[in-house]
Amino acid sequence: MRIACVYAPQIALQAVLRRDPELRENALALADAKGERARIVGFTRAAYRAGVRLGMTVCQARTMAAGQDNLRVLPSSPADTAAAQAALADVGYGFAPRVQSENDRVFFEVGDLRRLFPSEQALAQGVTAQAARVGLAVRVAIAASLGVARVASRAQDIAIVPTGGEAAFLSPLPIRMACTDEDLTGDLETRLSRWGIRSLGALARLPKDAVVLRLGKAGARLWQLAQGCDEEPFFPVSPPDAVEEGTEIDYPICELEPLAFVLRSLLDRAMTRLQGRGLGCAGLTLRFRLDPSGFEVRQVPLAAPSKETGPLLELVRLALARQPPSAPVVGVTLLVLPARVRAVQLDLLRPSGPAPERLAATLARLAALVGIENLGAPAETNSFREEAVALRSYQNSPDPVANQPAPAWELAFRRFRPPQELEIIMGRQGPTALRGKATTARILMAAGPYRASGEWWSGEGFSRDYWDVHASDGAVYRVHQDQQSGQWFLDGYYD
Amino acid sequence: MSLAWTPSRALAAHLIPAQQIEQREQRRLTTGIHALDELLGGGWLRGALCEIAGPRGSGRTSVLLTSLATVLRHGHCAALVDGDGALDVRAAARSGVPLSRLLWVRCAQGDPAQALAAAKIVLGAGGFTLVAVDLGDRVPQVPAASWIRLKRAAVEQQAILLVAATHRIPGAQGASALGLRSLQPHFDQGKDGTAPAVLCGLKIRVQMERGAHGSTSSEILLSHDLSR
């Protein structure tokens, strides 16, 4: 088994840079909390050149970089870091169905990927490119075991460790690269350094029993790793149901436009992650953290899965315009429901319709324009009300009635929605004149009444007398009188 | 022995190569009403803007729904951009429209700009053979540039853009236009006259107001019969 390890160094810093890419070239330091006493946990190259080092307080970092006018110190954002970790996992899911995730690493089995890529080097380059698309700079290592791949990923940008050559590869590497956080806390590296053991190769040459006797379980694990043998189990898991992107906002946002700006960035990142896995978006959930406290959730349904960000953002804008957050927003989490954009088998004997992906994008654009409740395929409902109508999601699927002749030409009917209130003058034979918003006319001929009633069992029953009336304006209208209220309504006209 | 046959000059003027006939048939789609097809020279022209104009009760919705039903039943995709949300689903089903395959876009009433924007989006998707735009009873003020853009989109996608309104609105941009007018509704009052009357048909007049090859003018009478 060959395992690939994708390592994103300084992931907390990368998470911030992913949110604000324009800071990448600036002198930027990341603190573990707010305030001058917080410790520096990450920095950019420019900040390093200015003298900023790990573990300094914010105050010390500012003093060291006194000559650098533009040193910015930002607190690390848990929401951004979590999103970057999820994005890193998605890079793995773009190449394998199941991956194992750690804080700043993701592992997946190379397996049959060797059939898709000419070499493991090419695969590693592909992974690096995909990570760059989601805004992460990563190192990639491929080895026969989890532990070796983990150590190798810290050594080089792209490291391919041949099977059987693990010990030789690890030999020149410093002990620190193989140490876990626990090892570093327990001074394992310091003790080995006192003995003059600074590389994994030197450690591997020591007798195992002596190392175990002096360094215990941690020493045994390190010695075994230095030999190139690693028995750490590989526990890959399937991807989560939704892709999550979130961010904390420095100041409360009250207006829709700046909020849309933040959402665009989140949506861009989420869609890039989904596209890496060959998926589209089937629905959106927005979770706002409000100032001073509380949360609000908005659901944005879609007519069909889509891969285009523009229409999705338009839908989000419309949803927020209809129902804006009730208080200023200080944090946003975006949940994107992934789905495969439907593939359609082309039919030799049938004209080709719109391409599924373009159709999905078109439906999203139309939904943004007219609202999702006004878009779809019409459907008849099981109701006695003539005006009842339902909308189902539109799909370009073959129909069993295709290529069958249409029935004989039928008189169509146009409906006023909702029915318009009407005044009717009744004569001995029926209505003789009508006056309403749509028309005022004498009635030349009236056919009816036809009584319709129903839904009395649901508490919203109706009882109506319908008439088809030929008005003096030339049209044939359909009107009804509600038997409960006595009010007349204009339903529409035959056309 | 030679089998070659040379037609006379008079006959040759009326002959059309078979290939051209095939191409011409592919460029037109039947309306579903034989009389209308004859009037239009074979049906609606693909890659063009076509119009149906007529006042209330003139039958323009019937022509629209029958065209949609015919196109959908031939396996093509079609969309109805409904400017008034006036579609009666039961009437559409009676006209033979396979409802599950019709993309219905209900626009805000009295906002023709939204209807035209929706039509442009649908045309831009490609693959929709017929995009019907029902502008309802109002006479909207639409800039000529909008029609030019829509016509161009229809030409690019080789789609039929069918606009139904009370008056001819696209004007010179339309490739063909049918003017409709109602003549007389038919009511059946039964033999003894005691039973309630029943509306059983509507007679309308269709006039070719603009043709594909210059203006042609002819009239035809069509009738409905609900009792069928």
Interface residues (C-beta under 8 A of the other chain):
Chain A: D347 L349 R350 P351 S352 G353 P354 A355 R358 L359 A361 T362 R365 L366 L369 V370 N374 L375 G376 A377 P378 A379 E380 E386 V389 L391 R392 Y394 Q395 N396 S397 P398 D399 V401 A402 N403 Q404 P405 A406 P407 A408 W409 E410 L411 A412 F413 R414 R415 F416 R417 A438 T439 M445 A446 A447 G448 P449 Y450 D468 H470 D473 G474 A475 V476 G492 Y493 Y494 D495
Chain B: G32 I33 P55 R56 G57 S58 G59 R60 T61 S62 L64 L65 T66 A69 T70 L72 R73 H74 G75 H76 C77 D84 G85 A86 L87 D88 V89 R90 A91 A92 A93 R94 S95 G96 P98 L99 S100 R101 L102 L103 W104 V105 R106 C107 A108 Q114 A117 A118 I121 V122 G124 A125 G126 G127 F128 T129 D137 S182 P185 F187 P196 A197 V198 L199 G201 L202 L222 H224 L226 R228
